């Protein structure tokens, strides 16, 4: 064991947060205290980023009318997604895909404009700005679970429509609508598994040795 390792209890807490993190859709109102929200945003801000570009911006939605407007954009995309799913359309429409009107806090995670000025680490992989923002969201998600708060990532929206609604400049782009707040309980398994939509695949199918498809 490395001398830099956390204690056994601390390691267990980290792995528990990872294992029990869930994409939550069911919220029970309540509130997120200002100190809690600050801690979660600070956790996001401590994420790694390519070239230390820190390409994350978080918009806290306080206006109830704006919250409803975002929910309406999601509803439009939910119905379009159902149409695109064909024979699974009715099944999809039975799924709860967001908790925008029920969650205590609503945040929009976005990429800023001016990202093209950051070349370090992005010359051949420009999408690393998105990867960096995703790390920030995951940090927040794990911190929320440790705080006993649920968080859900909603991606069903037209990015251009949401950017316009939020007066975002230039090529700034919304990536996630984040629902955050108290929940009655965390799902024992991912909700899409519990509802029979799909099943998670085992780790051994995802790990190769030396070449693509070569089992570990």
Secondary structure as UniProt FT lines:
FT   TURN            3..4
FT   HELIX           8..20
FT   HELIX           34..45
FT   HELIX           50..52
FT   STRAND          57..61
FT   HELIX           64..84
FT   HELIX           86..88
FT   HELIX           89..93
FT   TURN            100..102
FT   STRAND          105..111
FT   HELIX           115..117
FT   TURN            120..122
FT   TURN            126..127
FT   HELIX           128..146
FT   TURN            147..148
FT   STRAND          150..154
FT   HELIX           159..165
FT   TURN            166..167
FT   TURN            170..171
FT   STRAND          173..181
FT   HELIX           191..194
FT   TURN            195..196
FT   HELIX           203..205
FT   TURN            212..213
//
